[in-house]
Amino acid sequence: MKKFILILALCSPAFVWVNPTLGTSAAQQWLNIVDTGKYNESWQSADAFFQTQLSQNKWHNALKSIRTPLGKVISRKELSSKEYSSLPGVPDGEYLVIQFQTQFQNKKSSTETLTLSKSSGQWLPVGYFIQ
């Protein structure tokens, strides 16, 4: 089984309870950009921290090699959504970690994990993991 990890690993984070509705909407909008193959646009729509950790060209190439072979998204269902005040490797702040159960055209079942930060005042991606 291939695993794809970008930017952020999660270990022993501090947990915070808040309403993540806007973050969930932002996550879905960003994933729609990725789903349509607009990889450069997805990088441009990510948090500044994300952009400093991975160049646009490396991001594009990584997604092209991992996402493109999976084919179109058939279905995506949110599995969980949790907010954190701290995560390893990033400054303390507001973070939202959302997991989706996703079925692709060429992969029946996978889990996507998207981590967003609210450091800029709006929810923006800082990490993406797919397995």
N, CA, C and O atoms as CSV, one atom per row, in Angstrom:
chain,resi,resn,atom,element,x,y,z
A,1,MET,N,N,0.850,-1.174,0.000
A,1,MET,CA,C,0.000,0.000,0.000
A,1,MET,C,C,0.895,1.237,0.000
A,1,MET,O,O,1.794,1.356,0.832
A,2,LYS,N,N,0.650,2.155,-0.931
A,2,LYS,CA,C,1.402,3.400,-0.985
A,2,LYS,C,C,0.852,4.391,0.010
A,2,LYS,O,O,-0.359,4.498,0.205
A,3,LYS,N,N,1.753,5.110,0.632
A,3,LYS,CA,C,1.342,6.183,1.526
A,3,LYS,C,C,1.956,7.474,1.014
A,3,LYS,O,O,3.082,7.475,0.516
A,4,PHE,N,N,1.238,8.548,1.132
A,4,PHE,CA,C,1.680,9.843,0.644
A,4,PHE,C,C,1.550,10.829,1.785
A,4,PHE,O,O,0.446,11.106,2.255
A,5,ILE,N,N,2.686,11.362,2.232
A,5,ILE,CA,C,2.670,12.296,3.354
A,5,ILE,C,C,3.265,13.608,2.880
A,5,ILE,O,O,4.328,13.629,2.259
A,6,LEU,N,N,2.575,14.706,3.175
A,6,LEU,CA,C,3.081,16.030,2.856
A,6,LEU,C,C,3.003,16.923,4.071
A,6,LEU,O,O,1.982,16.951,4.758
A,7,ILE,N,N,4.049,17.641,4.342
A,7,ILE,CA,C,4.126,18.745,5.276
A,7,ILE,C,C,4.018,18.380,6.749
A,7,ILE,O,O,4.892,18.780,7.517
A,8,LEU,N,N,3.017,17.658,7.184
A,8,LEU,CA,C,2.690,17.637,8.592
A,8,LEU,C,C,2.446,16.225,9.093
A,8,LEU,O,O,1.671,15.482,8.490
A,9,ALA,N,N,3.092,15.842,10.181
A,9,ALA,CA,C,2.805,14.586,10.868
A,9,ALA,C,C,2.124,14.922,12.182
A,9,ALA,O,O,2.422,15.944,12.800
A,10,LEU,N,N,1.213,14.064,12.608
A,10,LEU,CA,C,0.457,14.333,13.827
A,10,LEU,C,C,0.880,13.383,14.937
A,10,LEU,O,O,0.803,12.165,14.776
A,11,CYS,N,N,1.324,13.928,16.056
A,11,CYS,CA,C,1.701,13.136,17.223
A,11,CYS,C,C,1.331,13.897,18.483
A,11,CYS,O,O,1.754,15.040,18.658
A,12,SER,N,N,0.568,13.301,19.340
A,12,SER,CA,C,0.211,13.864,20.642
A,12,SER,C,C,-0.196,15.334,20.605
A,12,SER,O,O,0.348,16.133,21.367
A,13,PRO,N,N,-1.130,15.710,19.750
A,13,PRO,CA,C,-1.528,17.112,19.703
A,13,PRO,C,C,-2.428,17.489,20.871
A,13,PRO,O,O,-3.082,16.632,21.466
A,14,ALA,N,N,-2.455,18.773,21.190
A,14,ALA,CA,C,-3.389,19.283,22.191
A,14,ALA,C,C,-4.728,19.494,21.510
A,14,ALA,O,O,-4.791,20.057,20.417
A,15,PHE,N,N,-5.772,19.056,22.134
A,15,PHE,CA,C,-7.096,19.072,21.526
A,15,PHE,C,C,-7.914,20.263,22.024
A,15,PHE,O,O,-7.860,20.603,23.206
A,16,VAL,N,N,-8.670,20.895,21.128
A,16,VAL,CA,C,-9.514,22.035,21.464
A,16,VAL,C,C,-10.888,21.808,20.859
A,16,VAL,O,O,-10.987,21.318,19.735
A,17,TRP,N,N,-11.960,22.155,21.582
A,17,TRP,CA,C,-13.316,22.027,21.059
A,17,TRP,C,C,-13.807,23.373,20.544
A,17,TRP,O,O,-13.950,24.315,21.324
A,18,VAL,N,N,-14.070,23.478,19.239
A,18,VAL,CA,C,-14.696,24.658,18.642
A,18,VAL,C,C,-15.512,24.213,17.442
A,18,VAL,O,O,-15.444,23.048,17.050
A,19,ASN,N,N,-16.280,25.116,16.854
A,19,ASN,CA,C,-17.109,24.778,15.712
A,19,ASN,C,C,-16.293,24.833,14.423
A,19,ASN,O,O,-15.880,25.917,14.010
A,20,PRO,N,N,-16.050,23.689,13.777
A,20,PRO,CA,C,-15.205,23.660,12.583
A,20,PRO,C,C,-15.959,23.775,11.256
A,20,PRO,O,O,-15.399,23.448,10.209
A,21,THR,N,N,-17.201,24.227,11.275
A,21,THR,CA,C,-18.018,24.238,10.059
A,21,THR,C,C,-17.353,24.975,8.899
A,21,THR,O,O,-17.324,24.467,7.778
A,22,LEU,N,N,-16.821,26.166,9.162
A,22,LEU,CA,C,-16.175,26.924,8.093
A,22,LEU,C,C,-14.934,26.207,7.582
A,22,LEU,O,O,-14.630,26.259,6.391
A,23,GLY,N,N,-14.229,25.551,8.462
A,23,GLY,CA,C,-13.048,24.796,8.060
A,23,GLY,C,C,-13.397,23.622,7.173
A,23,GLY,O,O,-12.683,23.334,6.212
A,24,THR,N,N,-14.476,22.947,7.482
A,24,THR,CA,C,-14.917,21.815,6.659
A,24,THR,C,C,-15.268,22.295,5.254
A,24,THR,O,O,-14.930,21.636,4.271
A,25,SER,N,N,-15.933,23.422,5.156
A,25,SER,CA,C,-16.279,23.995,3.855
A,25,SER,C,C,-15.021,24.373,3.082
A,25,SER,O,O,-14.929,24.114,1.882
A,26,ALA,N,N,-14.051,24.984,3.764
A,26,ALA,CA,C,-12.788,25.357,3.124
A,26,ALA,C,C,-12.038,24.116,2.639
A,26,ALA,O,O,-11.440,24.125,1.563
A,27,ALA,N,N,-12.074,23.053,3.437
A,27,ALA,CA,C,-11.407,21.802,3.057
A,27,ALA,C,C,-12.024,21.231,1.783
A,27,ALA,O,O,-11.309,20.817,0.871
A,28,GLN,N,N,-13.343,21.213,1.726
A,28,GLN,CA,C,-14.015,20.673,0.544
A,28,GLN,C,C,-13.712,21.509,-0.701
A,28,GLN,O,O,-13.519,20.962,-1.787
A,29,GLN,N,N,-13.671,22.818,-0.544
A,29,GLN,CA,C,-13.356,23.680,-1.679
A,29,GLN,C,C,-11.939,23.423,-2.175
A,29,GLN,O,O,-11.707,23.353,-3.382
A,30,TRP,N,N,-10.988,23.282,-1.248
A,30,TRP,CA,C,-9.609,23.038,-1.637
A,30,TRP,C,C,-9.456,21.665,-2.296
A,30,TRP,O,O,-8.752,21.527,-3.296
A,31,LEU,N,N,-10.113,20.663,-1.737
A,31,LEU,CA,C,-10.041,19.330,-2.345
A,31,LEU,C,C,-10.651,19.327,-3.742
A,31,LEU,O,O,-10.185,18.590,-4.611
A,32,ASN,N,N,-11.675,20.128,-3.972
A,32,ASN,CA,C,-12.252,20.237,-5.313
A,32,ASN,C,C,-11.233,20.783,-6.309
A,32,ASN,O,O,-11.207,20.365,-7.466
A,33,ILE,N,N,-10.397,21.716,-5.861
A,33,ILE,CA,C,-9.335,22.242,-6.730
A,33,ILE,C,C,-8.364,21.116,-7.093
A,33,ILE,O,O,-7.991,20.958,-8.256
A,34,VAL,N,N,-7.963,20.339,-6.093
A,34,VAL,CA,C,-7.060,19.210,-6.326
A,34,VAL,C,C,-7.729,18.186,-7.236
A,34,VAL,O,O,-7.099,17.661,-8.154
A,35,ASP,N,N,-9.004,17.900,-6.983
A,35,ASP,CA,C,-9.731,16.900,-7.770
A,35,ASP,C,C,-9.776,17.240,-9.255
A,35,ASP,O,O,-9.796,16.342,-10.097
A,36,THR,N,N,-9.791,18.521,-9.578
A,36,THR,CA,C,-9.854,18.933,-10.986
A,36,THR,C,C,-8.469,19.038,-11.617
A,36,THR,O,O,-8.336,19.469,-12.763
A,37,GLY,N,N,-7.442,18.645,-10.873
A,37,GLY,CA,C,-6.086,18.634,-11.423
A,37,GLY,C,C,-5.406,19.988,-11.427
A,37,GLY,O,O,-4.373,20.158,-12.074
A,38,LYS,N,N,-5.961,20.945,-10.722
A,38,LYS,CA,C,-5.367,22.286,-10.654
A,38,LYS,C,C,-4.374,22.323,-9.494
A,38,LYS,O,O,-4.592,23.006,-8.493
A,39,TYR,N,N,-3.288,21.580,-9.648
A,39,TYR,CA,C,-2.336,21.404,-8.562
A,39,TYR,C,C,-1.613,22.697,-8.208
A,39,TYR,O,O,-1.387,22.968,-7.029
A,40,ASN,N,N,-1.247,23.499,-9.203
A,40,ASN,CA,C,-0.597,24.777,-8.912
A,40,ASN,C,C,-1.544,25.702,-8.158
A,40,ASN,O,O,-1.125,26.396,-7.232
A,41,GLU,N,N,-2.809,25.717,-8.543
A,41,GLU,CA,C,-3.797,26.541,-7.848
A,41,GLU,C,C,-3.987,26.066,-6.407
A,41,GLU,O,O,-4.187,26.881,-5.507
A,42,SER,N,N,-3.925,24.752,-6.185
A,42,SER,CA,C,-4.072,24.238,-4.817
A,42,SER,C,C,-2.904,24.708,-3.951
A,42,SER,O,O,-3.092,25.026,-2.776
A,43,TRP,N,N,-1.705,24.753,-4.520
A,43,TRP,CA,C,-0.544,25.259,-3.774
A,43,TRP,C,C,-0.736,26.735,-3.451
A,43,TRP,O,O,-0.477,27.169,-2.329
A,44,GLN,N,N,-1.192,27.504,-4.437
A,44,GLN,CA,C,-1.408,28.941,-4.239
A,44,GLN,C,C,-2.512,29.211,-3.213
A,44,GLN,O,O,-2.512,30.257,-2.563
A,45,SER,N,N,-3.449,28.276,-3.067
A,45,SER,CA,C,-4.564,28.424,-2.130
A,45,SER,C,C,-4.249,27.888,-0.742
A,45,SER,O,O,-5.108,27.904,0.139
A,46,ALA,N,N,-3.032,27.416,-0.542
A,46,ALA,CA,C,-2.632,26.850,0.746
A,46,ALA,C,C,-2.049,27.934,1.651
A,46,ALA,O,O,-1.756,29.045,1.209
A,47,ASP,N,N,-1.891,27.584,2.923
A,47,ASP,CA,C,-1.321,28.484,3.918
A,47,ASP,C,C,0.145,28.795,3.584
A,47,ASP,O,O,0.830,27.982,2.963
A,48,ALA,N,N,0.615,29.962,3.997
A,48,ALA,CA,C,2.001,30.372,3.750
A,48,ALA,C,C,2.989,29.364,4.327
A,48,ALA,O,O,4.043,29.127,3.737
A,49,PHE,N,N,2.662,28.763,5.479
A,49,PHE,CA,C,3.541,27.753,6.076
A,49,PHE,C,C,3.722,26.579,5.116
A,49,PHE,O,O,4.837,26.097,4.920
A,50,PHE,N,N,2.644,26.133,4.533
A,50,PHE,CA,C,2.662,25.049,3.548
A,50,PHE,C,C,3.599,25.418,2.406
A,50,PHE,O,O,4.443,24.617,2.005
A,51,GLN,N,N,3.450,26.625,1.887
A,51,GLN,CA,C,4.233,27.072,0.738
A,51,GLN,C,C,5.722,27.173,1.051
A,51,GLN,O,O,6.554,26.955,0.171
A,52,THR,N,N,6.071,27.507,2.311
A,52,THR,CA,C,7.492,27.593,2.668
A,52,THR,C,C,8.122,26.217,2.841
A,52,THR,O,O,9.344,26.085,2.781
A,53,GLN,N,N,7.307,25.198,3.053
A,53,GLN,CA,C,7.816,23.849,3.274
A,53,GLN,C,C,8.002,23.048,1.997
A,53,GLN,O,O,8.739,22.061,1.976
A,54,LEU,N,N,7.330,23.477,0.926
A,54,LEU,CA,C,7.346,22.708,-0.324
A,54,LEU,C,C,7.140,23.662,-1.492
A,54,LEU,O,O,6.167,24.416,-1.518
A,55,SER,N,N,8.050,23.632,-2.456
A,55,SER,CA,C,7.912,24.531,-3.601
A,55,SER,C,C,6.695,24.149,-4.436
A,55,SER,O,O,6.222,23.013,-4.391
A,56,GLN,N,N,6.206,25.106,-5.187
A,56,GLN,CA,C,5.051,24.861,-6.050
A,56,GLN,C,C,5.355,23.749,-7.051
A,56,GLN,O,O,4.504,22.897,-7.307
A,57,ASN,N,N,6.547,23.752,-7.609
A,57,ASN,CA,C,6.928,22.736,-8.582
A,57,ASN,C,C,6.967,21.342,-7.961
A,57,ASN,O,O,6.488,20.383,-8.567
A,58,LYS,N,N,7.537,21.219,-6.749
A,58,LYS,CA,C,7.577,19.911,-6.080
A,58,LYS,C,C,6.170,19.444,-5.714
A,58,LYS,O,O,5.856,18.260,-5.832
A,59,TRP,N,N,5.324,20.376,-5.269
A,59,TRP,CA,C,3.941,20.037,-4.941
A,59,TRP,C,C,3.217,19.523,-6.184
A,59,TRP,O,O,2.555,18.487,-6.139
A,60,HIS,N,N,3.346,20.246,-7.283
A,60,HIS,CA,C,2.692,19.845,-8.536
A,60,HIS,C,C,3.147,18.450,-8.955
A,60,HIS,O,O,2.324,17.600,-9.296
A,61,ASN,N,N,4.448,18.219,-8.929
A,61,ASN,CA,C,4.984,16.922,-9.340
A,61,ASN,C,C,4.539,15.798,-8.406
A,61,ASN,O,O,4.244,14.691,-8.857
A,62,ALA,N,N,4.493,16.085,-7.110
A,62,ALA,CA,C,4.060,15.066,-6.140
A,62,ALA,C,C,2.602,14.681,-6.384
A,62,ALA,O,O,2.266,13.497,-6.427
A,63,LEU,N,N,1.745,15.679,-6.543
A,63,LEU,CA,C,0.334,15.367,-6.782
A,63,LEU,C,C,0.130,14.693,-8.129
A,63,LEU,O,O,-0.688,13.782,-8.254
A,64,LYS,N,N,0.863,15.135,-9.128
A,64,LYS,CA,C,0.733,14.522,-10.459
A,64,LYS,C,C,1.086,13.039,-10.400
A,64,LYS,O,O,0.431,12.219,-11.043
A,65,SER,N,N,2.110,12.693,-9.637
A,65,SER,CA,C,2.528,11.286,-9.571
A,65,SER,C,C,1.636,10.444,-8.663
A,65,SER,O,O,1.536,9.232,-8.854
A,66,ILE,N,N,0.985,11.066,-7.675
A,66,ILE,CA,C,0.159,10.309,-6.734
A,66,ILE,C,C,-1.329,10.382,-7.076
A,66,ILE,O,O,-1.993,9.349,-7.165
A,67,ARG,N,N,-1.851,11.573,-7.264
A,67,ARG,CA,C,-3.298,11.739,-7.465
A,67,ARG,C,C,-3.765,11.368,-8.874
A,67,ARG,O,O,-4.799,10.718,-9.029
A,68,THR,N,N,-3.021,11.769,-9.887
A,68,THR,CA,C,-3.459,11.523,-11.262
A,68,THR,C,C,-3.752,10.042,-11.528
A,68,THR,O,O,-4.784,9.737,-12.125
A,69,PRO,N,N,-2.887,9.111,-11.108
A,69,PRO,CA,C,-3.180,7.693,-11.357
A,69,PRO,C,C,-4.433,7.170,-10.641
A,69,PRO,O,O,-5.003,6.160,-11.051
A,70,LEU,N,N,-4.857,7.849,-9.583
A,70,LEU,CA,C,-6.047,7.404,-8.858
A,70,LEU,C,C,-7.328,7.620,-9.666
A,70,LEU,O,O,-8.333,6.948,-9.435
A,71,GLY,N,N,-7.289,8.551,-10.604
A,71,GLY,CA,C,-8.472,8.850,-11.406
A,71,GLY,C,C,-9.420,9.788,-10.677
A,71,GLY,O,O,-9.079,10.379,-9.652
A,72,LYS,N,N,-10.602,9.906,-11.226
A,72,LYS,CA,C,-11.597,10.826,-10.685
A,72,LYS,C,C,-12.134,10.341,-9.342
A,72,LYS,O,O,-12.147,9.147,-9.044
A,73,VAL,N,N,-12.576,11.308,-8.545
A,73,VAL,CA,C,-13.208,10.987,-7.274
A,73,VAL,C,C,-14.622,10.485,-7.562
A,73,VAL,O,O,-15.402,11.152,-8.241
A,74,ILE,N,N,-14.939,9.309,-7.041
A,74,ILE,CA,C,-16.277,8.738,-7.175
A,74,ILE,C,C,-17.138,9.187,-5.999
A,74,ILE,O,O,-18.295,9.569,-6.171
A,75,SER,N,N,-16.555,9.136,-4.799
A,75,SER,CA,C,-17.277,9.588,-3.607
A,75,SER,C,C,-16.270,10.014,-2.548
A,75,SER,O,O,-15.130,9.551,-2.518
A,76,ARG,N,N,-16.729,10.913,-1.679
A,76,ARG,CA,C,-15.906,11.377,-0.559
A,76,ARG,C,C,-16.854,11.648,0.606
A,76,ARG,O,O,-17.816,12.405,0.478
A,77,LYS,N,N,-16.571,11.027,1.723
A,77,LYS,CA,C,-17.408,11.179,2.917
A,77,LYS,C,C,-16.524,11.575,4.092
A,77,LYS,O,O,-15.488,10.956,4.335
A,78,GLU,N,N,-16.936,12.604,4.815
A,78,GLU,CA,C,-16.178,13.029,5.979
A,78,GLU,C,C,-16.294,11.982,7.085
A,78,GLU,O,O,-17.393,11.570,7.455
A,79,LEU,N,N,-15.148,11.561,7.601
A,79,LEU,CA,C,-15.106,10.586,8.688
A,79,LEU,C,C,-14.992,11.261,10.047
A,79,LEU,O,O,-15.651,10.857,11.005
A,80,SER,N,N,-14.152,12.293,10.126
A,80,SER,CA,C,-13.947,12.976,11.396
A,80,SER,C,C,-13.416,14.375,11.152
A,80,SER,O,O,-12.866,14.683,10.095
A,81,SER,N,N,-13.596,15.207,12.157
A,81,SER,CA,C,-13.122,16.592,12.110
A,81,SER,C,C,-12.786,16.999,13.535
A,81,SER,O,O,-13.659,17.002,14.402
A,82,LYS,N,N,-11.520,17.344,13.784
A,82,LYS,CA,C,-11.083,17.717,15.133
A,82,LYS,C,C,-10.220,18.962,15.055
A,82,LYS,O,O,-9.415,19.119,14.137
A,83,GLU,N,N,-10.394,19.838,16.021
A,83,GLU,CA,C,-9.574,21.039,16.114
A,83,GLU,C,C,-8.511,20.855,17.188
A,83,GLU,O,O,-8.729,20.184,18.196
A,84,TYR,N,N,-7.364,21.464,16.948
A,84,TYR,CA,C,-6.231,21.395,17.859
A,84,TYR,C,C,-5.648,22.783,18.051
A,84,TYR,O,O,-5.746,23.636,17.169
A,85,SER,N,N,-5.043,23.002,19.208
A,85,SER,CA,C,-4.354,24.267,19.463
A,85,SER,C,C,-2.851,24.142,19.239
A,85,SER,O,O,-2.146,25.147,19.150
A,86,SER,N,N,-2.366,22.919,19.150
A,86,SER,CA,C,-0.950,22.719,18.838
A,86,SER,C,C,-0.772,21.388,18.123
A,86,SER,O,O,-1.488,20.418,18.370
A,87,LEU,N,N,0.195,21.380,17.240
A,87,LEU,CA,C,0.582,20.186,16.490
A,87,LEU,C,C,2.101,20.188,16.376
A,87,LEU,O,O,2.712,21.256,16.402
A,88,PRO,N,N,2.715,19.038,16.254
A,88,PRO,CA,C,4.175,18.971,16.145
A,88,PRO,C,C,4.688,19.693,14.896
A,88,PRO,O,O,4.121,19.560,13.812
A,89,GLY,N,N,5.745,20.441,15.062
A,89,GLY,CA,C,6.418,21.054,13.924
A,89,GLY,C,C,5.831,22.355,13.417
A,89,GLY,O,O,6.330,22.916,12.441
A,90,VAL,N,N,4.777,22.852,14.063
A,90,VAL,CA,C,4.165,24.115,13.651
A,90,VAL,C,C,3.911,24.964,14.896
A,90,VAL,O,O,3.772,24.428,15.996
A,91,PRO,N,N,3.850,26.291,14.725
A,91,PRO,CA,C,3.570,27.147,15.887
A,91,PRO,C,C,2.183,26.852,16.456
A,91,PRO,O,O,1.295,26.403,15.731
A,92,ASP,N,N,2.000,27.103,17.745
A,92,ASP,CA,C,0.673,26.960,18.348
A,92,ASP,C,C,-0.300,27.869,17.617
A,92,ASP,O,O,0.067,28.956,17.170
A,93,GLY,N,N,-1.526,27.425,17.500
A,93,GLY,CA,C,-2.543,28.198,16.795
A,93,GLY,C,C,-3.823,27.395,16.693
A,93,GLY,O,O,-4.070,26.504,17.506
A,94,GLU,N,N,-4.628,27.701,15.708
A,94,GLU,CA,C,-5.880,26.988,15.473
A,94,GLU,C,C,-5.695,26.062,14.276
A,94,GLU,O,O,-5.394,26.519,13.173
A,95,TYR,N,N,-5.874,24.776,14.492
A,95,TYR,CA,C,-5.722,23.780,13.443
A,95,TYR,C,C,-6.942,22.881,13.398
A,95,TYR,O,O,-7.556,22.583,14.422
A,96,LEU,N,N,-7.272,22.465,12.217
A,96,LEU,CA,C,-8.386,21.558,11.999
A,96,LEU,C,C,-7.881,20.372,11.184
A,96,LEU,O,O,-7.310,20.548,10.108
A,97,VAL,N,N,-8.092,19.167,11.700
A,97,VAL,CA,C,-7.682,17.947,11.005
A,97,VAL,C,C,-8.959,17.205,10.604
A,97,VAL,O,O,-9.758,16.803,11.450
A,98,ILE,N,N,-9.128,17.035,9.296
A,98,ILE,CA,C,-10.332,16.393,8.768
A,98,ILE,C,C,-9.930,15.146,7.998
A,98,ILE,O,O,-9.021,15.181,7.168
A,99,GLN,N,N,-10.612,14.050,8.280
A,99,GLN,CA,C,-10.385,12.814,7.536
A,99,GLN,C,C,-11.599,12.509,6.680
A,99,GLN,O,O,-12.743,12.674,7.104
A,100,PHE,N,N,-11.322,12.062,5.472
A,100,PHE,CA,C,-12.362,11.688,4.516
A,100,PHE,C,C,-12.129,10.264,4.044
A,100,PHE,O,O,-10.991,9.849,3.826
A,101,GLN,N,N,-13.217,9.520,3.888
A,101,GLN,CA,C,-13.172,8.224,3.219
A,101,GLN,C,C,-13.460,8.527,1.752
A,101,GLN,O,O,-14.533,9.029,1.416
A,102,THR,N,N,-12.503,8.222,0.884
A,102,THR,CA,C,-12.618,8.608,-0.523
A,102,THR,C,C,-12.490,7.391,-1.421
A,102,THR,O,O,-11.624,6.538,-1.228
A,103,GLN,N,N,-13.371,7.333,-2.400
A,103,GLN,CA,C,-13.298,6.309,-3.435
A,103,GLN,C,C,-12.914,6.995,-4.734
A,103,GLN,O,O,-13.589,7.918,-5.190
A,104,PHE,N,N,-11.820,6.529,-5.321
A,104,PHE,CA,C,-11.366,7.039,-6.602
A,104,PHE,C,C,-11.716,6.041,-7.701
A,104,PHE,O,O,-12.027,4.881,-7.430
A,105,GLN,N,N,-11.661,6.500,-8.908
A,105,GLN,CA,C,-11.940,5.652,-10.067
A,105,GLN,C,C,-11.039,4.414,-10.073
A,105,GLN,O,O,-11.496,3.320,-10.406
A,106,ASN,N,N,-9.765,4.577,-9.707
A,106,ASN,CA,C,-8.803,3.481,-9.763
A,106,ASN,C,C,-8.351,2.980,-8.394
A,106,ASN,O,O,-7.398,2.207,-8.296
A,107,LYS,N,N,-9.033,3.417,-7.341
A,107,LYS,CA,C,-8.742,2.919,-5.991
A,107,LYS,C,C,-10.035,2.947,-5.196
A,107,LYS,O,O,-10.598,4.008,-4.926
A,108,LYS,N,N,-10.488,1.770,-4.834
A,108,LYS,CA,C,-11.809,1.631,-4.235
A,108,LYS,C,C,-11.947,2.337,-2.888
A,108,LYS,O,O,-12.987,2.932,-2.605
A,109,SER,N,N,-10.905,2.274,-2.058
A,109,SER,CA,C,-11.028,2.872,-0.727
A,109,SER,C,C,-9.698,3.511,-0.311
A,109,SER,O,O,-8.641,2.884,-0.389
A,110,SER,N,N,-9.774,4.747,0.123
A,110,SER,CA,C,-8.599,5.432,0.655
A,110,SER,C,C,-9.052,6.414,1.724
A,110,SER,O,O,-10.228,6.766,1.812
A,111,THR,N,N,-8.101,6.844,2.528
A,111,THR,CA,C,-8.378,7.853,3.544
A,111,THR,C,C,-7.528,9.077,3.238
A,111,THR,O,O,-6.306,8.990,3.118
A,112,GLU,N,N,-8.194,10.212,3.115
A,112,GLU,CA,C,-7.503,11.481,2.925
A,112,GLU,C,C,-7.558,12.227,4.252
A,112,GLU,O,O,-8.605,12.292,4.897
A,113,THR,N,N,-6.431,12.786,4.650
A,113,THR,CA,C,-6.374,13.610,5.845
A,113,THR,C,C,-5.865,14.982,5.431
A,113,THR,O,O,-4.777,15.113,4.868
A,114,LEU,N,N,-6.655,15.990,5.713
A,114,LEU,CA,C,-6.298,17.362,5.381
A,114,LEU,C,C,-6.205,18.161,6.673
A,114,LEU,O,O,-7.139,18.164,7.475
A,115,THR,N,N,-5.086,18.832,6.872
A,115,THR,CA,C,-4.892,19.679,8.038
A,115,THR,C,C,-4.927,21.129,7.582
A,115,THR,O,O,-4.222,21.518,6.651
A,116,LEU,N,N,-5.760,21.927,8.250
A,116,LEU,CA,C,-5.892,23.339,7.932
A,116,LEU,C,C,-5.467,24.179,9.119
A,116,LEU,O,O,-5.552,23.745,10.268
A,117,SER,N,N,-5.007,25.392,8.826
A,117,SER,CA,C,-4.610,26.355,9.848
A,117,SER,C,C,-5.430,27.618,9.668
A,117,SER,O,O,-5.808,27.980,8.553
A,118,LYS,N,N,-5.697,28.280,10.778
A,118,LYS,CA,C,-6.426,29.541,10.716
A,118,LYS,C,C,-5.498,30.717,11.032
A,118,LYS,O,O,-5.959,31.772,11.470
A,119,SER,N,N,-4.204,30.539,10.813
A,119,SER,CA,C,-3.225,31.573,11.163
A,119,SER,C,C,-3.404,32.853,10.356
A,119,SER,O,O,-3.054,33.933,10.832
A,120,SER,N,N,-3.938,32.753,9.155
A,120,SER,CA,C,-4.124,33.934,8.308
A,120,SER,C,C,-5.508,34.561,8.484
A,120,SER,O,O,-5.852,35.523,7.797
A,121,GLY,N,N,-6.303,34.008,9.413
A,121,GLY,CA,C,-7.655,34.513,9.620
A,121,GLY,C,C,-8.711,33.695,8.903
A,121,GLY,O,O,-9.906,33.873,9.139
A,122,GLN,N,N,-8.279,32.803,8.031
A,122,GLN,CA,C,-9.207,31.888,7.349
A,122,GLN,C,C,-8.571,30.508,7.315
A,122,GLN,O,O,-7.351,30.374,7.412
A,123,TRP,N,N,-9.399,29.490,7.177
A,123,TRP,CA,C,-8.894,28.123,7.165
A,123,TRP,C,C,-8.188,27.842,5.837
A,123,TRP,O,O,-8.799,27.905,4.771
A,124,LEU,N,N,-6.876,27.529,5.923
A,124,LEU,CA,C,-6.079,27.209,4.743
A,124,LEU,C,C,-5.269,25.942,5.007
A,124,LEU,O,O,-4.818,25.725,6.131
A,125,PRO,N,N,-5.077,25.101,3.987
A,125,PRO,CA,C,-4.335,23.852,4.168
A,125,PRO,C,C,-2.873,24.058,4.546
A,125,PRO,O,O,-2.189,24.934,4.016
A,126,VAL,N,N,-2.418,23.231,5.472
A,126,VAL,CA,C,-0.994,23.162,5.832
A,126,VAL,C,C,-0.463,21.742,5.696
A,126,VAL,O,O,0.742,21.526,5.825
A,127,GLY,N,N,-1.324,20.778,5.440
A,127,GLY,CA,C,-0.885,19.404,5.282
A,127,GLY,C,C,-1.929,18.549,4.597
A,127,GLY,O,O,-3.131,18.756,4.762
A,128,TYR,N,N,-1.452,17.583,3.825
A,128,TYR,CA,C,-2.328,16.670,3.109
A,128,TYR,C,C,-1.673,15.293,3.116
A,128,TYR,O,O,-0.489,15.153,2.809
A,129,PHE,N,N,-2.449,14.295,3.465
A,129,PHE,CA,C,-1.977,12.919,3.561
A,129,PHE,C,C,-3.024,12.035,2.910
A,129,PHE,O,O,-4.219,12.193,3.161
A,130,ILE,N,N,-2.587,11.115,2.084
A,130,ILE,CA,C,-3.526,10.185,1.463
A,130,ILE,C,C,-2.937,8.787,1.531
A,130,ILE,O,O,-1.754,8.577,1.263
A,131,GLN,N,N,-3.796,7.830,1.897
A,131,GLN,CA,C,-3.360,6.423,1.910
A,131,GLN,C,C,-4.478,5.549,1.432
A,131,GLN,O,O,-4.323,4.330,1.365
